């Protein structure tokens, strides 16, 4: 930057320096006489006075230019110093933010370990970090994954066989097909008389709206281009584009908003069932939960009211209920960990997968 300023100074001074150099190298009176023009003493004096005045004016101009140049140089140095100080301040803020984020993650890991014990599985991939916990210490038969996305594209909503209408696909098959380290079942669906499944509500895959139904009873669970959970009541397709939503599916109800419990619909109240839940912790990490149910001697399931209270204990801020019952499946590292209520996996219309 200063090098550019110095070059500017040279261009600025060039005309004045050239004039002084011309005066130094050439005597105008001698030049006129050499050309055969004779000057008397009065003319010579007048010419000398004019040249002297021009010289004084030039010196004044040079002094003014030098003052301007010095002022520009001082400003340039000041701006350079301010720029360096700002850069240092920004770097310090980034370092502090990174440190606080890591401390927050460490605190959350400690809280979860105190409640659930150490993770039963951990995966550290280039695009995501996954820690899996058993929920047995919390009184439930099921599993929870804490996911940190390094790349938003590590999270994908996968339609069964990549088709809106199909005979369905199990969660383990979707996980293996996509090379996922983790997968859970996602949105709700309906079936026709021939056994073909189609998604309920809104489904978004890689930014493309695959299904859209403006059903006010359903909750849309979406993820934007930063990998953040942005579930909301979507009423127009334009909202999906405006919010940068890349992946999403629909079910009901929403459980937590900004850490507060939301009312459970009457038809869903106090019903103990297998559940698939999704949300994010107060540090921004995602959580994916599957709790078994409908199996005597193993697990009867959990009510949504109980789930709300437990999620708050886990420091979860926002949370949603996904399709549960016989659809609930938790796939990790090549196998299903939970025990689906039907004795085996149910083909479903969509699955949420996490790539390593």
N, C-alpha and C positions, 0 to 999 in steps of 0.2 A: 504493500500500500504506500509506504513512504517513498519507495523507489519511483512510483508513478508520480507522486507529488513533486519530487525533485526534477523529474523530466519536464513537468509542467512549468516549474520555475524558470528553467532554461529557455523555454519557448517564450515566456513572458518577458524576459530581460533581453532577448535577442535583438529587437529593433534599437533599443537604447545603446546597447553595447556596440552594435554595428556603427551607429552614428559617431560614437566616441572614437572608435578605431579609425574611421575615415578622417576625422579631424586630426588625429595623432599622426597619421601617415602622410597627409597631404596638407600643404599650406595653400588655401584658396587664392591668395594674392599672387603667390608665385605661379600658380597654374594659369591665372589670367594673363600675367606678364609673358609666360611662356607661349601663350597663344597670340601674342602680339598686341595685347590690350594694355595700355599704360594708364596708371592711376596716379593722380596728383595726391598730395599729402592729405587734403581734406577728404577725398574719396576713400583713400586708404584707411583714414581714421574712422570714417563712417562704417566702412565694411568691417573693420576690426571690432567696432562697438556692436554691430549687428551679430557678428559671429560670437562675440563674448556673451551677448544676451542669450543667443541660442544655446550656447554651452551651459550657461547658468540654468536656463529652463530645462535642459536635458538632465543636468545634475539634480535639479529639484524633482524631476519626473522619476529619475533613478532612485532617489531617496524614498519617494512615495511608493514606488514599486517594491523596493526593499522592505518597506514597512508592511505592505500588503502581503508580500511573500512570507515575512516572518510571522505575521498573524495567521496565514494559512497553514504554515508549518506547525505553529503552536496548536491550532485546532486539530490538525491531523494527528499530532502526538496525543492530544487529549482524547480524541475519538478512538484511537488505537488502544489507549489505556482503558477507556470505558468498555470497549469491546472485549478486551482480555478479562476485565473484572466480571463482566456479564457472563462470559463463557465459563469462567471459574465458578461463579455462583450457580449457574445451571447444572454444571457437572456435580457440584456438591449436593444440589437438590436431588438429582437423579440417584446419586450414591446413597443418600439418606432414604429416599423412597424405596430403593431396592433393599436396603438393610431393614427397613420397617416391614416391608412385605415378607421378607424371610423370617423376621421375628414373629410376625403374625402367623405365618405358616407353622413355625415351630411350636407356638403356643397352642394352636388348634390341634396339631398332632399329639401334643401332650395331653390335652383335654380328652381327645378321642381314645388314646391309649389307656388313660385312667378309667374311662367308662367301659371300654370294650376289650382291653388288652392289646397286645402288639398286633400289627397287621399279619394276616395269614398269607398274604401274597403282595409283592411289590414289583412293578414294572417301570423301568426308566428308559423310555424310548426317545427318539429324536423329536417327536411331535407331541408327546404327552407323557405325563407321570401318573401312574395309577397305584393307589394303595387300597387293598381289599381287607375288610374287617368282618369277622363273624358277629352277628347280633345276639349271640347266645347269652353273653354277659349282661345285655340289656333286657333279657327276658323273652327274646323272640327267636324263632327258627328262621333265619334268613341271613342276608349278606348286604353289606354296604360298600360302595366304592367311592373314594375321594379322588377326584380327577383334576389335574392341573393341565390345561392346554397350553402348549408352547406354540402350536400352530392351529388357528381356528379350523382349518380344513381337516384336522384330525378327528373331528366330530361329524358324523354323517347320519342322515335319516335314510334308511334303505327300504324301499318298497319290495314286497315279495316278488322275486324274480324280475325286479325292476319294472313291474307292470301295475297299473292302477287296478285292474281286475284280474284276479288269479285264484288258484286253489290254496293260496297261502304258502308260507315258508316258516320253518321253525327258527327260533332265535340262534340256536347253535349252527344251523346251516348258513344263515345270513352272516354270522360271525366268521365262520371258516371261509365262506365265499369271498369276503372282502378283506381277509387277512387281519381282522380286528383282534385286539388283545382283550377287549371287553365289549359285551353287548347285552342289552335288555330289550324286552318287547316294548312297543311304544303306543301308537294311537289305537282308538277303538275302531270297530268295523261292523259291517252287516253282511249277511250272506243271503243269496237267493236260493230258489228251489233246486238249483243244479249244483249248489255247493261253492259257487264262486263268491269270493270276498271282495268288498270295496271299502275304502276308508270312510270314516265319519268326518264331517266338518272339513277342515283345511289341512292339506298336506303340501309341504314345500320340500323339494329335494334339489340341493345345489343351486338354490336361487330360483328354481323354476316351480311355478304353482301347478301342482299335478291335480289337485282337487280343491274346489272352493264351494263351501256352503255356509251361508250366513245364519248359523244356528246360535241364538243367544244363550242357550243352555250349556253349550260346550265351551271349554276353555282351550285356547290355542297355546301350545307350548313351543316357542320358537327360539332359535339361536341366531344371533346376528353375525356380521362379517368379522367381529372381534372375538367370537366364541362366547359371548355373554348371553345368559338366559334373558329373553325379552318377551316372556309370555304375556298376553294381553287379550282384550276383546277386540278382535279384528273384524271390522265391518265392511271394508273395501279391499280390493286387490292392490290398489295404489298404496295402502298403508304398508303392505309387505315390502314393496320396493323402497318406499321412503325410509323405513326403519332398517334397511340393509339385511333383512332376514334371509338366511341361506338354507336353514333346515327347520322343519317343524311338523307337528302332528297335533291331533285334537282328542281330548277326552274331558273328564270332569271328576270332581270339582277342584278349584284352586284351594289350597290349604292354608298357606301363609303368604302374607304380603307385608313387606318391610318389617318382618319379625313378629307380626301380629296374626292371631288366628282369625280365620274368616268363617262365617256361618256355614254349616254343613247342610245341604238340602235335605228336606224331611225324608225323602225316599232312601237316602243314603245314611241317615243318622243311626249311630250305635249298632251298625251291622259289622259283624266280625267276618272278615274275608281275607283271602290271599291278596297282597297288594304289590303294585309296582309304583314307586314314587321317584320324583326327580326334583332337584332344587339347587340352590347354591348357598355356600357358607358365607359368613360375614367377611371373609377375606377374598371372596370371589371364586374360590374353587367350587367345582360342581360335585354334587353327590347323586348317586344312583342307588336305589334301594329296592330289594325284592324280599318280601316276607311270605313264608309259606302259610297255608291254611287248608281247611276242609279235610284234614287228615287226623283222625282219632289216634291218640297216642304219640302224635308227633307235633302238630300245631293246628290250632283252630283259626289262626289268623289274627288280625288286629283291626280295631275300629278306626275310622278316620279321626275321631276325637283323640284317641290315644296316640295316634301317629302325629298329630299336631303338637301335642305336649312333648313327645320324645324328640321331635325335630327341633323344637325350641331349645331343649337341653343340649342338643348337638351344635348349637349356635348357627342354625340354618335361618336365612333371612326370607327367602321366597321358596315356595314349594308347591308342587302340583301332583295330583293323583293321575296316573296313567292307567291304561287298561289292566285290570287285575284278574282275579279268579283263576280259571284254568289256563289263562294266557301268560301269567307271571313266570318269567324265566330269567335266570342270571347266569350268563356265560362268561367264563374267564379262563384265559390261557388254554383254550382248546377243549373245554368241557363245561357242562352244566353243573353248577354247584348246588343249587337248591333242588327241592323235590316238588315238581309240579303237582297240583292237586288231582289231576286226572291220571296220575301214574306215569305219564310220559308227556313230552312237549306237545303243545297244541300249535298247529300251523297258524300263523297270524299274518296280518296284512302289512305291518311295518315294524321295523326294529331300529333302535338307536345304537350305533356302533362307535367305538373309540379305537382309532388306529394308533399303533405304537410309534 
